[in-house]
């Protein structure tokens, strides 16, 4: 059953700092949706953990589904914003790729809510993300960055020709995603804690090497 939007009188409950209030709501919403999914998360529980009222949440996001979509968008925005601070364009192509893969591996391991949200939306067949007006633009820089690194590497004779930047991105995502998405079952079945510092460091190095060996000429 969908939550119904409430609009009457919502303006009177707005905080003095709407940007901070919205950010606070999204931080809690990301955590709740990642933990409980769209169906299990409750606006009441999200409101209790924020500085906002339930009415204020509806004022900003219109409905629970609107808040869920905003949480998805914010999760992608967060990783892309940090990627933009890596200044990969100033590094040699091979080092830039190593830095990008290492960053992705660490970010996903340290931000498990992002992985869980993406998994949850895949269970919805991408239904809500398909309604986003910004998600494609948010992810353009990720592919553009890889395309730039790859082009520089090809010019220098470091990378082999005719690779697809989107496919490279997919390979990086898959290798890094698995270590988080399957950490509990994999650790249990093979009695190897993938988050043990030594095992984690070795796996991280292996993933970086696999991507680079695939790309190198």
N, C-alpha and C positions, 0 to 999 in steps of 0.2 A: 504494500500500500504506500503510495507516494505522499510525502509531506506536502501540505498545502501552503502556498506562499501567503505571508501576512504583510500588508503594506500600510494599513491605516495607522497613523501616529508613529511610524518608524523613525521619522526624522528627528523627533524630540529626544530619542534615546541615543543619538549618535555621540561618539566620544569626541573630545577636543582634537585628537590626532587621528583622523580617519585612516591614514596610511598605516600607522602603527597598529591600529585596531584590526584592520583587514589582514595585516601580516600575522598577527597573533592568532586570528581565527584560522588562517590557512595552515599555520604550523601545527595546531592541534588537530585540524581536520585531516591533514596528511597522515598523522600518526593513527588516528581513529579509523580512517578508511583502509589504511594498510593493514591494520590489525584485525578489523572486523568485516571489511568489504562494504560495498554500498548498501546491501540489505541489512547488515548487522549494525552499522553505525547509527547513532541517534543524535539528532540536533540538540536535544536536551542535555545529553552527556558532553557534547562538544562545548555548549554554552557554559556549562559548569566549570570547565577547565580553562576558560578564557576570561578576559575582562569585558566581554560583550554579553548582551542578553540574547535570548532566542529571537526576539523581535528584530534586533539589530542584525543578526546573521541573515535573516530573511530579507532585510532591507538591502544588504550588500549583494546577496547571491540568489535571491528570489525563491529558491527551493533547495531541497537536499541534493537533487541531481545537479543543480547549478553549482553548488558548493563542491560536489565531487569532481565535476569537470574543472573547476578552478584549481582544485588541489592537484589534479593531474598536470595541468598546464604549469603550475608553479613548480612542480617537481622537475619537469623538463627544463624550465627556465633556470632553476638553480644550478644544474649541472652545466648548462651551456654558458651561464654567466662566469662560472669558475674557469671553464675551458678557455674563455676569451682572455683570461689573465695569465695564461701560460706562455704567451708570446712565442708560439711555436715557429712563427715565420722568421724569427731571428736566430734559430738554431739550425745546424746542419741537418739535412733531411733525415738521415738515419737516427740522429739523436732526437730530433723532433718527434719521430714516430715512437721511439722508445719512451719518451716522456709522456706522450699521449696515451699509450697503452698502459703504462704504469699508473698514470693518474686515474684512468678509467677503472682499472682493477681496484685501486685503493678507494676511490669514491664509492663504488657500488658496495664494497665490503663494509665501509663505514656508514653508509646510508641505506640500510636494508629496507627502510620504508619505501624508498624509490623503487626498488626491485619488486617488493610486494604489491605496490600500486600497479606497476606495469603488468605483473602477472594477473592481478585482479581484472584489469581492463581487458586483457586477452581472453579471460573467461567470459567477458561480455562481448567478445568478438569485435572489440574496438568500437562498439556502438556509440559510446559517449564521446570518445576522442574524435570520432568522425564529425561531430557537431561543432568542434572547435574552429574558430575563425583565425586562430593564431598558431596552432601547433606546427603547421608546415613551415611558417616563417621562423619559428623558434629553432627548428632543427636544420635549416639551411646552412647556418655557419658551421655545423659539425661536418657536413659533407664538403663544404667549400674549403675548410681547413685541411682535410685529408687530401682533397684534390690539389691544393697548392703544394703541400709537402711532397706528394707523389710526383707532380710535374717537375719540381726542382730536382728530385732524386733521379728522374729519368734523364733530365738534361745533363746531369753530372755522371751518368752511367752507373749509378748506384742501384737503381731499381729496374726490374725487367718491364718490358713494354706490355701494353694492352690489358692492364688490370683495371677493374671497375672500382672507383672510390666508394660507391655504396656497398659493394661486396666486401671491400676491406673493412668498412665500418661494421657491417654485419658480423664479420669474423671476430673483430675485437669485442663487440657486444656479447656475442655468444660465449666466448672463452671467459670473459670476466663475469658475466651474468650467472653462469653455471656454479661458480664457487660460492655464490650466495644462495641462489634458488635451491640448490641441492645439498647444501652443507650438512644438514641434519641427517638425511637419509644416507648420503655418501659416507659421512663420518661413522655412522652406526654400522653400516654393512661391512665396511672395510677396516673398521676399528682404527681409523686415522683421523684425528681431529684437524680438519682443514684450516681451522683458525689458530692452531698452535703456531706461535711466532716463527719457529724454524721451518715448519711445513709450509706456512703461508708465504714466507720469503722465497722459498724454493719454487713454489707454484707460480708466484708472481714473475720471477725471473724466467721460468719456462714459457709462460704465456707471451712475454715480451719477445723471447727468442723465436717462438713459433711464428709470430706475425712477421718479424723481420726476415726470417729465413724464407718465408713465402714470398716476400716482396723483393728480396735482393737479387740482382742480376747474376 
